[in-house]
């Protein structure tokens, strides 16, 4: 079986780390990096740290609007599918690369498998929500991380086969956590001690592209008394600089800005933080897996289980609500929501059955 895998950003490199090795042990994989996010810290570092195979094809497609970017990806992926002639196309998550890969394959009559299928925030204003819904409805194999995701797809009557495989991020977290536990370098670089800081990430278009919301984001990040360590996404840095807000963010030294981090370094900071402030879906889940309080800077989430379990609180960009969430007591229990760390093997088994 020949599988063409399309990825384009940091979380997709991480997820591929759980699948590509197992997949290549039994089948042929051709990895395509669209270049949706192209930064050495957001891509090449995962080849080095997590053993993700170096992509056979790098398309170099970044920038532009969602529509422009998706269109350019389709223009490149169509001919590439014709040349490679895969048995299956595999996509992850909810990015423009996910939708472009799935749509190009569906139009070429190549079966599509979607890892992380069935996730819903029920907010169609989010580009990611449109991407994941459309990809699910054109996929032949929908590989779900949670029972809630399965229920979402059953309610929508998708045409493809739905399978609960667990979350591939659990596989990666279990692999990386021991290495991260011994890495004190990121804490020294930020000038913080274990348990004495908050970790923050921010990159969603809805938070950083609107100058008014970007100013509110700065207020939220400056509100806590503890130091806030912020590995700064290139997109967010550009928006802060354009709005003249980068100086306001770092004034006084409470917010410690770092460059983008590799997965091991980020995990080292995450697992020893007193809490996380984020607008990232993936980081919400990573915080839950690490047993760290999460405050989500959005008013909706696809990872609803983390909220229901009491470990994640949605505050949008409200500084007072964020401070209250950080001060609230944590639940005594943290249920096993996302599987047993063997999702990658189940993904590969399901792919083999689809091709067979």
SETORDREN-726738 format. One record per residue: x, y, z of N, C-alpha, C in turn; residue in three letters. Coordinates in steps of 0.05 Angstrom, whole numbers, plus 5000, padded with zeros to 4 digits. Atoms other than C-alpha are relative to their C-alpha. Example, Ala and Ser with C-alpha at 12.3 -4.5 7.8 and 13.67 -1.06 7.14 Angstrom:
2
NODE  n_c1  n_c2  n_c3  ca_c1  ca_c2  ca_c3  c_c1  c_c2  c_c3  resn
NODE  5018  4976  5000   5246   4910   5156  5018  5024  5000   ALA
NODE  4984  4976  4999   5273   4979   5143  4985  5022  5014   SER
This chain:
356
NODE  n_c1  n_c2  n_c3  ca_c1  ca_c2  ca_c3  c_c1  c_c2  c_c3  resn
NODE  5017  4976  5000   5000   5000   5000  5018  5025  5000   UNK
NODE  4985  4975  5002   5025   5069   4982  4982  5023  5011   UNK
NODE  5015  4979  4987   5002   5127   5027  5014  5026  4995   UNK
NODE  4990  4973  5003   5011   5200   5009  4989  5016  5024   UNK
NODE  5007  4985  4976   5011   5241   5074  5005  5030  4995   UNK
NODE  4997  4971  5004   4999   5316   5070  5000  5013  5028   UNK
NODE  4999  4985  4976   5021   5360   5128  5009  5029  4993   UNK
NODE  4993  4972  5007   5034   5435   5134  5007  5017  5023   UNK
NODE  4993  4983  4977   5045   5460   5205  5010  4984  5023   UNK
NODE  4988  5013  4976   5075   5445   5273  4984  4977  5011   UNK
NODE  5014  5023  4988   5019   5403   5303  4999  4976  4982   UNK
NODE  5002  5023  5018   5015   5360   5241  5027  4985  4998   UNK
NODE  4974  5014  4997   5090   5345   5245  5000  4983  5025   UNK
NODE  5001  5015  4975   5079   5323   5317  4983  4976  4997   UNK
NODE  5018  5023  5003   5020   5279   5299  5012  4979  4981   UNK
NODE  4987  5019  5018   5059   5248   5241  5021  4984  5014   UNK
NODE  4980  5015  4985   5112   5227   5291  4988  4975  5012   UNK
NODE  5012  5024  4989   5062   5178   5320  4992  4979  4979   UNK
NODE  5010  5017  5021   5043   5148   5253  5021  4991  4980   UNK
NODE  4983  5006  5024   5098   5152   5201  5019  4976  5005   UNK
NODE  4982  5022  4996   5146   5104   5234  4986  4973  4999   UNK
NODE  5016  5025  5001   5093   5050   5244  4991  4995  4972   UNK
NODE  5010  5003  5028   5066   5063   5174  5022  4990  4982   UNK
NODE  4978  5007  5018   5134   5057   5140  5011  4973  5006   UNK
NODE  4991  5027  4994   5149   4992   5176  4984  4979  4984   UNK
NODE  5017  5020  5014   5091   4959   5138  4993  5008  4972   UNK
NODE  5010  4991  5026   5076   5002   5077  5019  5022  4990   UNK
NODE  4985  4978  5012   5104   5057   5032  4985  5027  5007   UNK
NODE  5012  4973  4995   5093   5130   5054  5016  5021  4984   UNK
NODE  4989  4976  5013   5106   5193   5013  4990  5024  5016   UNK
NODE  5008  4978  4983   5106   5254   5058  5003  5026  4985   UNK
NODE  5001  4974  5014   5086   5322   5029  4997  5022  5021   UNK
NODE  5002  4977  4983   5099   5386   5067  4992  5024  4983   UNK
NODE  5010  4978  5017   5057   5442   5038  5015  5026  5004   UNK
NODE  4987  4974  4994   5097   5497   5072  4981  5020  5011   UNK
NODE  5020  4981  4989   5034   5528   5103  5013  5017  5022   UNK
NODE  4984  4986  4981   5077   5546   5163  5029  4991  4995   UNK
NODE  4973  5008  5006   5149   5546   5141  5019  5016  5017   UNK
NODE  4981  4988  4982   5198   5562   5197  5016  4977  5011   UNK
NODE  4984  5023  4991   5256   5519   5219  4991  4989  5027   UNK
NODE  5009  5009  4974   5230   5517   5290  4973  4987  4999   UNK
NODE  5027  5011  5002   5161   5498   5265  4999  4975  4982   UNK
NODE  5000  5022  5019   5182   5443   5217  5025  4982  5003   UNK
NODE  4977  5017  5002   5253   5418   5209  5008  4989  5028   UNK
NODE  4993  5009  4973   5263   5413   5285  4986  4974  5007   UNK
NODE  5015  5025  4993   5210   5358   5287  5012  4976  4986   UNK
NODE  4986  5021  5013   5249   5317   5237  5023  4991  5019   UNK
NODE  4977  5006  4983   5308   5321   5285  4992  4989  5027   UNK
NODE  5007  5008  4973   5272   5314   5352  4983  4976  5002   UNK
NODE  5020  5021  4998   5216   5266   5338  5003  4977  4980   UNK
NODE  4996  5021  5019   5242   5224   5282  4980  5000  4977   UNK
NODE  5018  4998  5023   5191   5248   5231  5017  4998  4975   UNK
NODE  4984  5001  5025   5217   5228   5162  5001  5027  4986   UNK
NODE  4998  4975  5015   5242   5286   5121  4981  4998  4976   UNK
NODE  5020  5001  5022   5187   5303   5070  5013  4994  4973   UNK
NODE  4991  5005  5028   5196   5275   5000  4994  5023  4982   UNK
NODE  5008  4977  5016   5161   5336   4973  4995  5024  5018   UNK
NODE  5005  4975  4986   5163   5408   4999  4990  5020  4980   UNK
NODE  5013  4984  5020   5115   5453   4963  5005  5030  5003   UNK
NODE  4993  4973  4995   5135   5519   4995  4977  5020  4997   UNK
NODE  5024  4983  5003   5064   5547   4996  4993  5012  5027   UNK
NODE  5007  4987  4976   5054   5598   5051  4991  5028  4994   UNK
NODE  5009  4973  5004   5023   5666   5061  4974  5002  4984   UNK
NODE  5025  4995  5014   4961   5697   5030  4976  4993  5017   UNK
NODE  5025  5006  4986   4889   5690   5050  4995  4969  5001   UNK
NODE  5006  5029  4999   4859   5622   5068  4992  4990  4972   UNK
NODE  5009  5008  5027   4826   5620   4999  5023  4998  4981   UNK
NODE  4977  5000  5018   4889   5638   4962  5019  4977  5006   UNK
NODE  4982  5021  4992   4931   5589   5001  4989  4973  4992   UNK
NODE  5012  5025  5007   4883   5532   4992  5000  4995  4970   UNK
NODE  5000  5002  5029   4877   5546   4918  5028  4992  4989   UNK
NODE  4973  5007  5009   4953   5544   4909  5007  4971  5007   UNK
NODE  4995  5028  4992   4957   5479   4947  4986  4980  4981   UNK
NODE  5014  5018  5019   4904   5447   4903  5014  4999  4973   UNK
NODE  4987  4999  5026   4941   5470   4841  5025  4982  5000   UNK
NODE  4976  5016  4998   5004   5434   4866  4994  4971  5006   UNK
NODE  5006  5028  4991   4972   5372   4897  4987  4984  4978   UNK
NODE  5013  5015  5021   4930   5353   4837  5020  4986  4982   UNK
NODE  4980  5014  5017   4989   5339   4790  5018  4981  5016   UNK
NODE  4983  5017  4983   5029   5309   4848  4986  4973  5005   UNK
NODE  5015  5024  4997   4974   5258   4860  5001  4983  4974   UNK
NODE  4998  5014  5026   4976   5241   4786  5027  4986  4997   UNK
NODE  4973  5012  5003   5051   5228   4789  5004  4977  5020   UNK
NODE  4994  5020  4979   5052   5189   4855  4981  4977  5000   UNK
NODE  5020  5021  5002   4988   5149   4845  4997  4984  5026   UNK
NODE  5002  5014  4974   4977   5132   4919  4974  4983  5001   UNK
NODE  5025  5015  4994   4927   5081   4944  4982  5015  5020   UNK
NODE  5015  4985  4979   4906   5127   5002  5014  5027  5004   UNK
NODE  4989  4975  4991   4916   5200   5021  4992  5004  5029   UNK
NODE  5003  4997  4971   4925   5215   5095  5003  5029  5007   UNK
NODE  4997  4972  4990   4912   5283   5127  4994  5000  5030   UNK
NODE  5003  4996  4971   4913   5308   5199  4986  5026  5006   UNK
NODE  5008  4976  4988   4873   5359   5237  4981  5018  4984   UNK
NODE  5020  4981  5009   4840   5422   5210  5012  5024  4986   UNK
NODE  4988  4977  5013   4887   5467   5170  4992  5001  4971   UNK
NODE  5004  4998  5029   4884   5492   5099  5013  4976  4985   UNK
NODE  4986  5023  5012   4933   5436   5082  4982  4975  5002   UNK
NODE  5019  5023  4997   4882   5385   5110  4979  5001  4979   UNK
NODE  5021  4998  5019   4826   5411   5067  5010  4997  4971   UNK
NODE  4990  5002  5028   4868   5419   5004  5008  4971  4993   UNK
NODE  4993  5028  5006   4897   5349   5010  4976  4982  4997   UNK
NODE  5024  5017  5002   4830   5317   5022  4984  5006  4975   UNK
NODE  5016  4993  5024   4795   5355   4966  5014  4992  4974   UNK
NODE  4985  5008  5023   4850   5342   4916  4998  4970  4995   UNK
NODE  5002  5029  5002   4848   5268   4931  4972  4991  4993   UNK
NODE  5028  5008  5006   4772   5263   4930  4994  5006  4971   UNK
NODE  5005  4993  5028   4771   5297   4862  5015  4980  4981   UNK
NODE  4984  5020  5015   4824   5247   4838  4991  4972  5004   UNK
NODE  5012  5026  4993   4782   5189   4865  5020  4983  5015   UNK
NODE  4981  5014  4982   4837   5171   4915  4987  5000  5028   UNK
NODE  5012  5001  4973   4809   5147   4983  5015  5019  5020   UNK
NODE  4989  4980  4981   4819   5199   5039  4996  4989  5028   UNK
NODE  5001  5007  4971   4835   5182   5112  5006  5025  5016   UNK
NODE  4997  4976  4984   4828   5237   5164  5005  4993  5029   UNK
NODE  4994  5004  4972   4863   5232   5230  4991  5025  5016   UNK
NODE  5013  4979  4984   4829   5274   5285  4974  5008  4989   UNK
NODE  5027  4994  5011   4762   5269   5251  4980  5004  5022   UNK
NODE  5023  4997  4982   4698   5290   5285  5002  5021  5021   UNK
NODE  4998  4979  4981   4724   5347   5326  4983  5024  4992   UNK
NODE  5017  4977  5006   4676   5406   5330  5000  5021  5022   UNK
NODE  5004  4978  4982   4676   5474   5362  4973  5013  4996   UNK
NODE  5027  4989  5007   4609   5491   5329  5001  5030  4996   UNK
NODE  4996  4972  5006   4637   5559   5310  5010  5002  4971   UNK
NODE  4993  4999  5029   4635   5567   5234  5015  5025  4993   UNK
NODE  4983  4977  5005   4670   5634   5240  5030  4992  5000   UNK
NODE  4973  5009  4999   4734   5594   5253  5007  4986  4974   UNK
NODE  4992  5015  5024   4770   5574   5188  5005  4970  5006   UNK
NODE  4994  5027  4993   4792   5511   5224  4975  4983  5001   UNK
NODE  5025  5015  4999   4720   5490   5236  4990  4993  4972   UNK
NODE  5008  5006  5028   4703   5496   5162  5017  4978  4989   UNK
NODE  4982  5019  5011   4765   5457   5144  4994  4972  5010   UNK
NODE  5004  5027  4990   4750   5399   5191  4973  4989  4992   UNK
NODE  5026  5010  5008   4676   5394   5174  5001  4991  4971   UNK
NODE  5000  5007  5028   4688   5395   5099  5018  4975  4995   UNK
NODE  4982  5023  5004   4746   5345   5104  4986  4974  5010   UNK
NODE  5015  5024  4990   4703   5297   5146  4980  4990  4980   UNK
NODE  5021  5009  5017   4648   5297   5095  5010  4991  4972   UNK
NODE  4989  5012  5024   4694   5280   5037  5018  4976  5005   UNK
NODE  4982  5021  4993   4734   5228   5074  4987  4972  4998   UNK
NODE  5009  5027  5001   4728   5153   5065  5004  4986  5027   UNK
NODE  4993  5012  4975   4759   5136   5132  5004  5022  5021   UNK
NODE  5000  4979  4980   4747   5179   5194  5010  4989  5026   UNK
NODE  4985  5011  4977   4796   5165   5250  4997  5019  5024   UNK
NODE  5008  4982  4978   4769   5194   5315  5016  4997  5025   UNK
NODE  4984  5002  4975   4807   5211   5378  4983  4994  5025   UNK
NODE  5017  5002  4976   4747   5210   5426  4972  4990  4993   UNK
NODE  5028  5007  5005   4677   5181   5433  4982  5023  4993   UNK
NODE  5016  4976  5007   4649   5252   5429  5003  5005  4970   UNK
NODE  4995  4996  5029   4681   5258   5359  4983  4980  4984   UNK
NODE  5016  5020  5013   4647   5193   5339  4971  5008  5000   UNK
NODE  5028  4991  4999   4580   5219   5363  4994  5023  4982   UNK
NODE  5004  4978  5018   4589   5283   5324  4996  4991  4971   UNK
NODE  5002  5010  5028   4600   5245   5259  4975  4983  4996   UNK
NODE  5025  5015  5003   4542   5198   5272  4977  5018  4997   UNK
NODE  5022  4981  5002   4497   5257   5282  4999  5014  4973   UNK
NODE  4999  4987  5026   4521   5288   5217  4996  4980  4976   UNK
NODE  5005  5020  5021   4511   5222   5178  5022  5001  4978   UNK
NODE  4979  5000  5020   4579   5224   5144  5000  4974  4984   UNK
NODE  5001  5023  5019   4589   5177   5085  5022  4980  5006   UNK
NODE  4978  5018  4996   4656   5148   5106  4998  4982  5024   UNK
NODE  4999  5019  4977   4674   5093   5156  5012  5014  5024   UNK
NODE  4991  4987  4975   4682   5119   5227  5013  4980  5019   UNK
NODE  4986  5018  4981   4733   5087   5274  5011  5017  5023   UNK
NODE  4987  4988  4976   4753   5106   5345  5027  4988  5004   UNK
NODE  4973  5010  4998   4828   5100   5348  5015  5011  5024   UNK
NODE  4985  4986  4980   4847   5146   5405  5016  5023  4988   UNK
NODE  4986  4976  5009   4890   5208   5401  5030  4995  4996   UNK
NODE  4971  5005  5006   4958   5203   5367  5018  5018  5017   UNK
NODE  4983  4982  4983   4982   5261   5412  5007  4986  5026   UNK
NODE  4993  5015  4976   4980   5213   5471  5025  4984  4995   UNK
NODE  4977  5016  5007   5030   5169   5435  5026  5017  5002   UNK
NODE  4977  4983  5001   5077   5228   5424  5007  5011  5028   UNK
NODE  4995  4990  4972   5068   5256   5495  5015  4980  5017   UNK
NODE  4987  5021  4984   5088   5190   5526  5029  4995  4991   UNK
NODE  4973  5003  5010   5149   5187   5481  5018  5022  5009   UNK
NODE  4983  4976  4996   5173   5257   5495  5002  5008  5029   UNK
NODE  5000  4990  4972   5155   5269   5568  5025  4993  5016   UNK
NODE  4975  5006  4984   5216   5232   5598  5023  5018  4991   UNK
NODE  4979  4983  5010   5263   5272   5553  4996  5029  5010   UNK
NODE  5006  4973  4992   5228   5337   5570  5005  5005  5029   UNK
NODE  4996  4997  4971   5232   5324   5644  5028  5006  5008   UNK
NODE  4972  4995  4994   5307   5327   5642  5012  5024  4986   UNK
NODE  4990  4977  5015   5312   5390   5600  4993  5026  5015   UNK
NODE  5005  4975  4985   5320   5452   5644  5008  5025  4984   UNK
NODE  4991  4978  5016   5348   5495   5588  4979  5021  4995   UNK
NODE  5021  4979  5006   5282   5529   5568  4993  5016  5025   UNK
NODE  5006  4985  4976   5268   5548   5641  5022  5020  5006   UNK
NODE  4978  4982  4995   5337   5577   5649  4999  5024  4981   UNK
NODE  5001  4979  5020   5330   5616   5584  4978  5021  5007   UNK
NODE  5022  4981  4993   5264   5646   5608  5003  5012  5028   UNK
NODE  4995  4989  4973   5291   5659   5679  4978  4993  5019   UNK
NODE  5023  5008  4983   5236   5620   5714  5007  4974  5015   UNK
NODE  4997  5024  4985   5231   5564   5765  4976  4982  4997   UNK
NODE  5023  5018  5003   5186   5502   5763  4977  5008  5018   UNK
NODE  5023  4992  4985   5116   5519   5785  4996  5030  5005   UNK
NODE  5001  4972  4994   5131   5593   5787  4995  5018  4976   UNK
NODE  5006  4984  5024   5107   5616   5718  4976  4988  4986   UNK
NODE  5021  5009  5019   5052   5610   5666  5012  4999  4973   UNK
NODE  4991  5003  5028   5063   5587   5595  4977  5010  4982   UNK
NODE  5021  4989  5017   5025   5623   5539  5007  4995  4971   UNK
NODE  4997  5000  5030   5014   5614   5464  4977  5015  4989   UNK
NODE  5022  4986  5013   4973   5656   5417  5007  5003  4970   UNK
NODE  4996  4997  5028   4966   5653   5342  4975  5000  4983   UNK
NODE  5024  5002  5016   4893   5646   5321  4994  5027  4987   UNK
NODE  5006  4976  5015   4872   5694   5267  4979  5018  5014   UNK
NODE  5020  4985  4987   4811   5714   5307  5010  5017  5024   UNK
NODE  4988  4985  4978   4856   5738   5363  5021  5020  4992   UNK
NODE  4977  4983  5006   4915   5769   5328  4997  5017  4975   UNK
NODE  5003  4984  5025   4890   5796   5261  4984  5026  5005   UNK
NODE  5016  4976  4994   4840   5846   5292  5016  5016  5021   UNK
NODE  4984  4984  4981   4880   5903   5325  4987  5004  5027   UNK
NODE  5014  4996  4974   4826   5913   5379  5003  4975  5017   UNK
NODE  4998  5025  4985   4827   5840   5399  5029  4994  5007   UNK
NODE  4972  5003  4994   4903   5839   5395  5008  5016  5024   UNK
NODE  4995  4984  4977   4905   5896   5445  4989  4987  5026   UNK
NODE  5012  5014  4977   4858   5856   5491  5017  4976  5007   UNK
NODE  4983  5022  4995   4904   5796   5483  5025  5009  5017   UNK
NODE  4977  4990  4985   4963   5838   5508  4992  5005  5029   UNK
NODE  5010  4995  4973   4921   5859   5568  4998  4974  5016   UNK
NODE  5003  5025  4987   4905   5787   5585  5027  4988  5008   UNK
NODE  4974  5012  4995   4978   5764   5580  5015  5016  5021   UNK
NODE  4986  4984  4979   5001   5822   5625  4986  4999  5027   UNK
NODE  5016  4999  4975   4947   5811   5678  5010  4983  5022   UNK
NODE  4992  5017  4977   4975   5752   5719  5024  5012  5015   UNK
NODE  4977  4992  4984   5023   5765   5776  5025  4983  4994   UNK
NODE  4977  5018  5007   5066   5705   5757  5012  5008  4973   UNK
NODE  4989  4995  5027   5115   5713   5699  4986  4982  4980   UNK
NODE  5012  5014  5022   5086   5692   5633  5021  4995  4978   UNK
NODE  4980  5007  5020   5132   5655   5585  4985  4996  4973   UNK
NODE  5014  4999  5025   5110   5667   5513  5019  4993  4976   UNK
NODE  4986  5006  5025   5144   5628   5456  4983  5013  4977   UNK
NODE  5016  4983  5017   5123   5677   5402  4999  4990  4971   UNK
NODE  5005  5010  5027   5093   5650   5338  5007  5022  4980   UNK
NODE  4993  4979  5019   5120   5687   5276  4976  5017  4991   UNK
NODE  5024  4984  5008   5049   5707   5256  4993  5020  5021   UNK
NODE  5008  4982  4978   5035   5737   5324  5021  5023  5003   UNK
NODE  4979  4979  4998   5102   5774   5326  4995  5021  4978   UNK
NODE  5005  4980  5022   5087   5806   5258  4976  5018  5006   UNK
NODE  5024  4983  4994   5018   5829   5281  5006  5019  5023   UNK
NODE  4993  4982  4978   5045   5857   5346  5018  5023  4991   UNK
NODE  4982  4979  5010   5100   5895   5311  4985  5020  4982   UNK
NODE  5015  4983  5017   5052   5922   5259  4981  5019  5016   UNK
NODE  5018  4985  4984   5004   5946   5313  5015  5017  5021   UNK
NODE  4985  4985  4981   5060   5976   5355  4996  4991  5029   UNK
NODE  5008  5011  4973   5042   5930   5414  5022  4982  5012   UNK
NODE  4980  5018  4989   5105   5888   5422  5013  5012  5025   UNK
NODE  4987  4987  4977   5137   5938   5469  4981  5001  5024   UNK
NODE  5020  5000  4978   5073   5944   5510  4998  4972  5013   UNK
NODE  5002  5028  4990   5071   5868   5517  5024  4994  5019   UNK
NODE  4976  5008  4985   5142   5862   5543  5009  5021  5021   UNK
NODE  4993  4979  4982   5145   5927   5583  4998  4990  5029   UNK
NODE  5000  5009  4972   5164   5912   5655  5011  4973  5005   UNK
NODE  4987  5026  4999   5191   5843   5640  4983  4977  5011   UNK
NODE  5016  5021  4990   5132   5804   5666  4994  4978  4979   UNK
NODE  5003  5019  5022   5120   5772   5598  5027  4995  4987   UNK
NODE  4974  5008  5010   5182   5735   5576  4997  4988  4972   UNK
NODE  5003  5009  5028   5183   5728   5500  5024  4983  4992   UNK
NODE  4979  5018  5011   5221   5669   5471  4994  4996  4970   UNK
NODE  5005  5008  5028   5230   5648   5398  4984  4974  5000   UNK
NODE  5014  5026  5002   5188   5589   5373  5017  4977  5009   UNK
NODE  4985  5022  4987   5208   5525   5408  4994  4973  4987   UNK
NODE  5004  5027  5008   5217   5453   5388  4981  4986  5020   UNK
NODE  5020  5013  4984   5169   5402   5417  5010  4992  5027   UNK
NODE  4989  5009  4974   5215   5376   5472  5003  5024  5018   UNK
NODE  4996  4976  4984   5232   5446   5496  4973  5011  5009   UNK
NODE  5026  4990  4992   5159   5467   5495  4988  4982  5021   UNK
NODE  5011  5018  4980   5139   5405   5533  5014  5003  5027   UNK
NODE  4986  4995  4975   5193   5419   5585  4988  5023  5015   UNK
NODE  5013  4977  4987   5161   5487   5598  4971  4993  5008   UNK
NODE  5028  5006  4994   5090   5460   5595  4997  4983  5025   UNK
NODE  5004  5018  4978   5098   5404   5645  5007  5011  5027   UNK
NODE  4992  4988  4974   5128   5449   5698  4988  5028  5005   UNK
NODE  5014  4974  4996   5083   5510   5689  4978  4998  5021   UNK
NODE  5023  4998  4981   5032   5532   5741  4974  5000  4985   UNK
NODE  5024  4999  5016   4982   5540   5684  5008  5009  4972   UNK
NODE  4996  4994  5028   4974   5552   5610  4978  5019  4991   UNK
NODE  5018  4982  5014   4942   5610   5572  5003  4996  4970   UNK
NODE  4996  5008  5028   4928   5591   5500  4975  5004  4984   UNK
NODE  5023  5001  5018   4884   5598   5439  5003  4976  4981   UNK
NODE  4994  5023  5017   4912   5533   5409  4983  4976  5009   UNK
NODE  5014  5025  4994   4869   5470   5406  5019  4979  5010   UNK
NODE  4981  5021  4992   4930   5425   5410  5011  5005  5028   UNK
NODE  4988  4995  4974   4959   5460   5471  4980  4995  5022   UNK
NODE  5020  5007  4980   4893   5453   5508  5002  4971  5008   UNK
NODE  4998  5029  4995   4899   5378   5500  5026  4992  5013   UNK
NODE  4974  5006  4989   4973   5376   5515  5001  5007  5030   UNK
NODE  5001  4993  4972   4960   5413   5580  4985  4980  5016   UNK
NODE  5016  5020  4985   4907   5363   5600  5016  4974  5004   UNK
NODE  4984  5025  4998   4953   5304   5585  5022  5003  5021   UNK
NODE  4979  4995  4981   5007   5337   5628  4990  5006  5028   UNK
NODE  5011  4993  4974   4960   5352   5685  5005  5028  5009   UNK
NODE  4995  4972  4995   4967   5427   5679  4975  5016  4994   UNK
NODE  5024  4983  5004   4911   5478   5687  5002  5015  4973   UNK
NODE  5001  4986  5026   4890   5509   5620  4979  5022  5001   UNK
NODE  5019  4978  5004   4857   5577   5608  5000  5006  4970   UNK
NODE  5002  4998  5029   4833   5581   5536  4990  5028  4992   UNK
NODE  5006  4972  5008   4832   5650   5503  4981  5000  4976   UNK
NODE  5021  5002  5021   4771   5632   5460  4974  4996  5015   UNK
NODE  5026  5005  4988   4697   5626   5472  4988  4974  4991   UNK
NODE  5009  5027  5007   4691   5556   5442  5025  4983  4997   UNK
NODE  4978  5019  5004   4734   5494   5436  4990  4974  4988   UNK
NODE  5006  5026  5010   4735   5429   5399  5006  4978  5020   UNK
NODE  4992  5019  4979   4765   5395   5460  4982  5003  5025   UNK
NODE  5021  4994  4979   4701   5399   5501  5004  4982  5025   UNK
NODE  4997  5018  4977   4721   5340   5545  5018  5013  5022   UNK
NODE  4982  4988  4980   4776   5381   5578  4985  5021  5017   UNK
NODE  5017  4981  4986   4725   5434   5597  4981  4985  5019   UNK
NODE  5018  5016  4983   4675   5383   5623  5014  4988  5024   UNK
NODE  4984  5013  4978   4730   5351   5665  5009  5021  5020   UNK
NODE  4993  4979  4981   4744   5419   5698  5029  5009  4999   UNK
NODE  4972  4992  5003   4816   5426   5674  5005  5023  4981   UNK
NODE  4998  4979  5021   4803   5477   5619  4977  5019  5004   UNK
NODE  5021  4979  4997   4764   5543   5624  5002  5019  4976   UNK
NODE  5002  4981  5022   4741   5585   5565  4995  5028  5010   UNK
NODE  5003  4973  4990   4750   5659   5579  5000  5021  4978   UNK
NODE  4996  4981  5022   4757   5691   5510  5023  5018  5006   UNK
NODE  4978  4981  4994   4800   5754   5519  4992  5018  5023   UNK
NODE  5009  4986  4976   4772   5774   5587  5021  4996  5022   UNK
NODE  4978  5003  4981   4829   5788   5635  4990  4992  5028   UNK
NODE  5011  5007  4973   4785   5784   5698  4992  4971  5001   UNK
NODE  5008  5028  5000   4757   5717   5678  5025  4982  4999   UNK
NODE  4975  5016  5001   4827   5692   5662  5012  4998  5027   UNK
NODE  4989  5001  4973   4852   5711   5731  4984  4983  5018   UNK
NODE  5017  5017  4983   4792   5678   5764  5004  4971  4993   UNK
NODE  4995  5028  5008   4804   5614   5724  5026  4990  5010   UNK
NODE  4974  5008  4990   4877   5613   5744  4999  4995  5030   UNK
NODE  5002  5002  4971   4857   5620   5817  4982  4978  5010   UNK
NODE  5020  5020  4991   4802   5567   5818  5014  4974  5007   UNK
NODE  4988  5026  4993   4817   5499   5850  4997  4980  4977   UNK
NODE  5001  5021  5021   4833   5441   5804  4984  4976  5010   UNK
NODE  5014  5024  4992   4791   5378   5803  5019  4979  5012   UNK
NODE  4983  5021  4989   4816   5319   5843  5006  4978  4980   UNK
NODE  4996  5021  5019   4808   5272   5784  5007  5011  4972   UNK
NODE  4994  4993  5028   4835   5274   5713  4996  4974  4984   UNK
NODE  5006  5025  5014   4800   5220   5672  5017  4995  4976   UNK
NODE  4985  5008  5024   4836   5182   5616  4981  5004  4976   UNK
NODE  5019  4993  5021   4800   5216   5558  5009  4992  4972   UNK
NODE  4990  5000  5028   4845   5205   5498  5014  4975  4991   UNK
NODE  4989  5026  5009   4868   5133   5495  5024  4991  5015   UNK
NODE  4979  5015  4986   4925   5088   5514  5028  5003  4989   UNK
NODE  4974  4997  5012   4983   5113   5472  5007  4982  4977   UNK
NODE  4995  5018  5022   4974   5063   5416  4982  5008  4976   UNK
NODE  5017  4991  5021   4933   5105   5369  5013  4998  4972   UNK
NODE  4986  5002  5025   4986   5106   5315  4998  4973  4987   UNK
NODE  5003  5027  5011   4984   5031   5307  4972  4994  4990   UNK
NODE  5027  5004  5009   4908   5032   5302  4995  5016  4974   UNK
NODE  5002  4985  5025   4912   5086   5248  5011  4984  4977   UNK
NODE  4987  5015  5022   4959   5043   5207  4983  4975  4994   UNK
NODE  5017  5024  5005   4915   4981   5216  4975  5008  4985   UNK
NODE  5024  4991  5014   4854   5020   5193  5006  5008  4972   UNK
NODE  4992  4993  5027   4891   5046   5133  5004  4975  4983   UNK
NODE  4996  5026  5015   4911   4975   5113  4973  4988  4992   UNK
NODE  5027  5011  5006   4838   4954   5117  4987  5016  4978   UNK
NODE  5012  4983  5021   4817   5013   5074  5011  4994  4973   UNK
NODE  4987  5006  5026   4867   4998   5020  4994  4972  4991   UNK
NODE  5005  5027  5008   4852   4924   5022  4972  4996  4990   UNK
